Amino acid sequence: MPGSPLPARALWFESAREARLRAAEAPPPGPDEVRVRAAASGVSAGTELLVYRGEVPEDLPLDLPTLEGSFGFPIKYGYAAAGRVLDAGSAVEHLHPGDPVFVHHPHQSVFTVPAELPVRLPAGLDPELGVFAANLETALNILHDTPLRFGETAVIFGQGVVGLLVTQLLKRAGAEPVLAVDPISRRRKLALALGADEAFEPGKGLPEAVREATGGRGADVAVEVSGSGAALQSAIDCVAEEGTVVAASWYGTKPVTLQLGGGFHRGRVRLRSSQVGRINPELAPRWSLRRRLETVTGLLPRLRLRELVSHRLPFARAPEAYRLLEERPEEAVQVILDYAGE
């Protein structure tokens, strides 16, 4: 095998709320592999923060081939890396050195992966924006799980990164009006700037405000992507009769209590989950995970993404990103790790 291993650094969660960088190595690619140098990676304030906090069942299987360790710690985690191909194996024909790519890979400066895992990013796209492919894939999956018809009303609970992407996609899909709910003023303002028609704080008067904005009916669909069990109850309370609530949050080990004896039962409200690892079965004959990811990469230049970036940290300071999200969540939207100089 030609070439030599390249030194690298990778981020590991050693235990709950303890992140540190470890030395790593990226071997030369085999015939069906490519080696990638990261330019940026995105930190998830949802799933990834649950892992960082230790709020994931320890025996849950890892769901990506690039992850290492276990949810019982230590674990090398992350799933939103963008960079450029350094070199490719002899059997690889669709990727070449210099190609910009997105990979579902943990935070690591250089890594070697099977050539089937990276997806080429659009020419001219800032690699930093490529990190949104992971959350945009989740957002598109949510849209595919949301039974929206053109002209129907939608309310999105949670205006973090995924929520803001869902807001943009539902607007493009013909939802009218699109209503956003978030407790943080900065995020409500951002939702309005990105296409939401109205934005509300959560609270006791929210169902009435949603009905007022929807001609007295309530929303046709509600998406819960805030990670809050209280928001899931509020979503149920805000939809119309025969409405649908799509629960996209992963709560990990956190229990959620719902009151289902009132409007949920009599209003025949539908409650369904959306998880990015599975395609809506109604679409499965036509859609694959690969088609979905390729669709997402085509959307990257067409959505407003740069406004979502609130913080950029050099990779050497990666542990600070998690303390920021843990201690001052109101300050952050998308936190990006920058690998320049690694």
N, C-alpha and C positions, 0 to 999 in steps of 0.2 A: 504494500500500500504506500503510494508516494506521499511525500509531505511529512510534516511533524505536528504533534499536538500543539495547540495554542493555549497559553495561560488565560484564565478567565476568572471572574468573580460572580458568585451567585448569592441571592438573598434566601436565608432560611429562617423559619420561625422555630426557635429552639424549644420554647414552651409558651404558654399563654402570655401574650403581651410582651414577648421578648423576641425581637428581630435582630439579626446580625448578618454581616457579609462573610462568606466562606470562600476560600480559594477553590477554584474548579479548573477543569481542563476540557478543551474541545478537540477531540481527535480528528484527524483528517477524514474526509468523507469516504465511505465505501462506495461501491458501484452505484447503489440506488439511494444515496444520501446527498445532502448539501450541508455546508457549514455557513452559518449566518453570523454577522456582526450586528448586534443590536444598536439602534439609534435612539430608541425611546421605548418605554413600556408604561402602560397605564395601571394605576392602582385602583382596585375596585373598593368602593365604600360600602358595598353590600355584602356579597358572598365572601370576598377576601377578608373583610373586617371580621366576619363571623369566625373564619378560620383563625385569624390572628388572636381573637379573644378566647379561643378554645370552646366556642359555642356550637360545635359540630360533633355529632356522634363519633366516638373514637374508632368504632369498627366499620364506619362507612367506607366502601371501596373508593379508591381514587378513580376519577372519571375522565382523566386525560392521560394519554401515554407518556407525556413529557413530565408529569409530576413525579416527585420522589419522596419517600418517607411515608408517613401516615398521619391521619388526623389526630392521632394520639401523641404527636410530636416525637422527634423533629419532623418538619415537612418543608420541602422546597415548593413554593406555591406561586401563583400568578398565571395569567392566561391571555395577556394582551401585549405581545412584543412585536415591534416593527423594526426593520433594519434592511440590510442589503446582503445578498449572497456573496460570500467570499470565494468559495470554490465548490465545484459540483463533481459528483462521481461520474465514471465513464459511461454509465447507462442512462444518465439523466439528460433528457433532450429538451424539456420545457422550461428549464431555469438555467440562467447563466450568471457568471460573475458580474456583479454590479446591479443585478435586478433588485428593485425594491419589493419587499415581501412583508406580509403579516403572518405570524405564527402563534398558535395557542401554546405558549411556552412560558414557564416561570421567569422571574426577573433574573437575567444572567447576561453578561456582556458579550460572550461568544458561545455558540452552541452548535452541535451537529445533530441533525434530525433526518428521518426518512423524507425523501423528496416529495412524497405525497402530502405532507403536512403543510408546507408553506403555500400561500396563495399570493400571486403577483398583484401588487398594488398598481393603480392607474398611473400612467406616465405623468410626471409633473406634479404629483401629489406630494405635499410635504410629508415625509415619513412620520413626523410627530402625529399627524392626523390619522395615520394608519392604525394607531392604537385603539381608535374608536370602533374598529371592526368587531371586536368581541361584544361590546355592549350593544352595538347596532344589530348584531345578529340576534341577541336576546330580544331587542325591541321589535324586529321584524317578525320573530316567532310569536311574540305577544299579539301583534297585529293580525297574524294568520289565525290565532286562536280567538280573536274578538269578532263576533258575528255582526259587524257593522255594515249597514247599508247606506248608500249615498244620501246625505241629508239628515241622518240621524245624529243624536246628541251623544257626546262622550265626556266623561269626567275622569281625570287621571289623578290618583292620590299618590303624591310623592313626586317632587321635581328635582331629584338628583339626576345623575347622568342618564340612566335608563329612562326615567320618567320624562325628561326633556326630549329624548329621542322619540319616545312613543308619542308625545305631544306633536312633534313635527310630522311624524308618519300618519297619525290619525287625521291631521289637517289635510295632508296631501291625499288621503283616501276619501275625503269628502265629508268628514264629520262637521256638523254645524249646529250649534256652537261647540267649540272645544273648551272645556273648563278644567282649570288646574287647581290643585289643592296642595298646599305645603305650609308648614308653620314658620318657615324662614322667609323674611321679607325679600332678601336678595334673590332667592330662587323664584319667588312669585313674579318679581319684576323681569327676571330672565325668561320665564315662561311666556309672559306677555310679549316680550321682544321677539320671541321665536315663533309666535303664531297663535298662542292661546287667546281666546276671545275675552275671558274673564279669569281671574285668579282669586282664590279664597283662602283664608285661614281655616284650619279645622276648628270645630267647636260645636256647641249645642245647636246653634242656628243654621248650620250648614245645610241640612236637608231642605229646609225652607228656601234658602238662597238658591240652591240648585233647581228646585221646582219653579221658582220665580224666573230663572234664566232659561227654563225649558218649557215655557207656556203652561206651567202647572202640572206637567206629566211626571217629572223626574227624568233622569238620564236614561237613554236607551241602553247604553253600556257604561260600565265603570271598570277601570283598571286599577288594581291596588299594587303599587310597586314601591311603597315607602318602607317596608319592613316592619310596620307597626300593626299589631293585632287590632288596636282601636280603629285604625284606618280601614281595616277590612270590614268591621262592623258598620262604620260610617258609609262605606261603599254600598253595602247591602241596603242601608237606610235611604240612600240617595237615588236608587234606580227606580224606574217605572215598573208597573205591573208587567209581568213576562219579560222583564229586563234581565241582563246578564252581567254578572260580576266575574272578572278574570283576575284570579289571585296569582300574581307573578312573583311576589316576594318569596324568598326562602327564609323561614324563621329559625332554621337550625334546631337547637334543643329548647327554644323558648316556647312555652305553652301559649295558646291563643284561646280565649273564651268568647263565644258568640251568643247573642240572644236571637233565637230563631223562631220564637213563638208568635211574632207579630206579622209585620209586612213581608218578611221573607216567605213565610208559609202561605199566607192568604194571597200574596201577590204572585205566587208561583215563580219566584226569582230563581234564576239558574246561577249556580256557583261552580266555576271550573278552574282548574289549575293550568298554568302554562309553565313549561320547563324547557329550557333551550336544548336539552339533550334529545328531545323527541319532536318529530314533525307531527303536526295535526294529522290524524289518520285519514281525514277526508282528502288531504292533499298528497298523502304518501305515494299514490300511483304516479304523480307527476313531479313531486318535489323530493330532492335528496338533501342531505346535509351539505354536500358539495355545491349543489345549485344555490342553496340559500346563502352560503358564504360568498359565492361569486356575485350574487345579486347585491349583497351588502357592499362589496368592494366597489361595485359600480355606483352605489348610492353615495359613497364617501365624498366625492367632489361636489355633490348636488345639495348637501345639507349644510346647515350652519353649525359648524363644529368648533371653530376656534374660540367662540365666545364661551364655550363650556370649560375651557382650560383656566383654572383658577391659580394653580401653583405648578412651578417647574423646579425640581430639585436635582442636583447632580446625583448620580447613582451612589457615590460615596456616602451620601447623607440619607440613603433610602430609609433607615429606621425612623428618621424624623417624620416621614410621611404618615406613618401609622399613629404616631403620637398626636400629630395634627388632627387626623380624622377621629381619633378617640377623644381628644380633649377639647377641640374647637371645631366641631363639625359645621357650625354655622358659617365658618370662613371659607369652606372648601366646596368645590363642585368636582371637577376632574383634576386629580393630582397626577402629574407626569414625571417619570424618572428619566433623566437625560444622561446618555452614555458617552458624551463627548469627553475625550481624554482617557477613557478606559482602555 
